[in-house]
Each structure stands twice: as structure tokens, then as C-alpha cells.
Amino acid sequence: MRRLGQTPLTGEKKGSKRHVLVDGRGTPLSLAVTGANAHDVTQLETVLDGIAVERPAATCASPQHLCADKGYSGKPALEIIMSRGYTPHIKQRGEEALEKKTVPGHKARRWVVEACHSWFNRFRKLLVRFEKKASSHLALAHLAAAIICLRKVGNGSIIYG
């Protein structure tokens, strides 16, 4: 059965998808917007290369870690991650929950990106997507990312709504 909005020949979804790279606190560092039918791995290079702030250099004493889900476990994705100087941590959904139960003091890290997406969804224009042009939607997403960053860094009294 065909879903509402799908074309009968291609099966493509309507809409858009945000690809976000966040730090450990959930602050957005990089953002890309594509069509809803694009897989996350296809935008990995774009997101990793589009970081807005300068990254500290990775050393043996302080490596740069990248936590991701099972979708990034393929060889091409791992090569992209390691070529950018990151140490990949690819986990399945149940692995992190199991570690949290068995290892004392273990923090779950996968939910941080979901929390960031939740902050983006509080901006109604992004959630519903009123803009027809991709460039307008991307500009609004970047504005929302800037506001989210200000909220994370500031004292909490900046542009809530």
C-alpha cells in the first residue's frame, strides 16, 4: 500500500531531514538539510566538514571521539570518520542500555542528538516546514542552531519561545 505523499513509481518521501553533529552537551556544531529520502551516511562528510567552530587537535592524550549509531558502521563511513581524526564509537541500540545497567557511572550518549533535535522541533517553522525553498529552510535551521547555542552557553534568559 502506498503512503500518502509517495509517488507511485519512486516511493520517495516528501519533506526534509536534518543531519546534526553535536558536542557532549547537545550543542549543535554542524548542520545539513536534505530530502527525507536521503540516508544519514550520505551526509557524513558534509556534516563533519561543516563544523562552525575550530576543533582542538586530536592527540594521543586527548583523542576526539565520535559516537554514532549502527547506520555508520560500514567501512566507507568508518574511513571518513577516521580520516577526520575521530575515534569512532559505533553502538547498537541495546548495547548502550546494557552498559548503563552493568557499568557503574556509565553515561548514555546517543540521546544527546535526539535531545538536540527536540530543541529544533520547538521552532514551529522548522517542525512544520512552511518554506518551499531549501535555502530558506536551511537559513532558518542555522538561526535556530545559533539560538540553541546561545541558550546552552548563556544564562538561560535568551530568546525563549
N, C-alpha and C positions, 0 to 999 in steps of 0.2 A: 504494500500500500504506500502510495506517495504521500509525503508530509506536505503540509501547507507551505507554500513558498518555494518548493523544489521544482525545477524544470523537469519534464518527463525524460529528456534524453541524457542530461549530465548528472542529475542528482545533487547539484551544488546547493549549498545552504546560502540563504540571504543573511546579510549582516556583517559584522566585523568582530575581530578578536584582538585583544591587547596582549602583547608579549612584553613582560616586565622583568627586569633584573633589580633585585632589592638587596639592601645590606641586612645585617643581622637583626636590626630593629624594625625592618619593614619599610624603610625609607626608599622610595624609587630612585634608582641610579640611571636606568636606561629604559627606553620605551619605544616600541614599534607597533604599528597598527596595520593589520592585513585583513583580507577577507575571511569569513568564518570557516571556509573550507581549507584554509592553509594549516598545515601541521606545524607545531611549535618548533620542531627541529630545523625546519627550513629557514627560520628567522634567527637561529642561534648566533651566527656570525654578525648579523646586523645589530642584535642586542648587545653582544659582548664588545663590539667596536664602538657602540654609540654611548658609552658611559660619559656622563656630563661632567664628572669631577675627576681629577687626576688620581689614579690609583697608586698606592705605595708599592714600591718594588718588592717583588717576592724574593725572599731569601730562605736559606735552609732553616734559620732560626724562627722566621715568621712567614710561613708559606701562605698563599692566597687560596682559600677553599671555595669551592663552588658546589652547593648542594642542589641536586635536581632529582626528578622522578624517573621512573623506568623508561619513559619515552626518549631519554637522552643516553641510553645505554649502548647504542650502536657504535660501531667502530668509527664512522665518519664524525659523529658528534664528539666522541671522546678525543679524537685527534684535534678537533677545533678547540676544545676546552683546554687540552694540554699545551697546544701551540700558543695560547694566550697567557701561559704561565700559571694556570689554576691547577689545584689538586682536586680532581673530581670525587664527589661523594654521591653515588647514584644508589638510591634505595627504593625498594618497593613499598607499597602502602602499609603492609603489615609489619615489615621489619622495624620501622621506627617505633611503632606502638609496643612491640615486643621488647625492644631495647629500653624504652622508657619504664617498663614494668620490671625488668631484670637488672638494669644498671642503675645504682643509686646516683642521683644528681644529673642524669642524662636529660638534655633539653631536646624537645622536638623542634625541627627546623623547617619542615615542609609547610606548616601552617602559616608561616610568616608571609609568603607570597599571596596566599588566599586572603589574609587579613588586608594586605595592600589593595587587592582587587576590590575588597569590600569598601575600602575608603574611596576608591574611584567610583564605585556604584552609588555613592551618596550624592554625586553630582548628576542630577536628573538628565541633563542634556547629553551626558555620556551614556547613561544607562539606557535611555530610550533611543538615542541617536537621531536627532532631528536634522542634522546636517547631511546634505546629499554629497557634497564634495569631500573626498578623503583628506585633502589638505586642511580643510576647516575642522574636521573631526580630530585630526592629529594635533592641530594647534590647541584645541580645547583640552585634549588629553595632556599635553605638555603644561598648560596652565594649571590644570588640576594637580599634576605631579608637583609643580612648584608650590602650590598651596599646601599639599600634603607634607612636603619637606619643611615648609615654614612652621607647620603645626608640630612636627616632630622636634624641631630644633628650638622653636620659640617657647614662650611661657604658657601657651595654650589659649591665648586670647586673640588669635589672629583669624579673621575671616571664617567664622563657623556659619554653616547654613546649608 
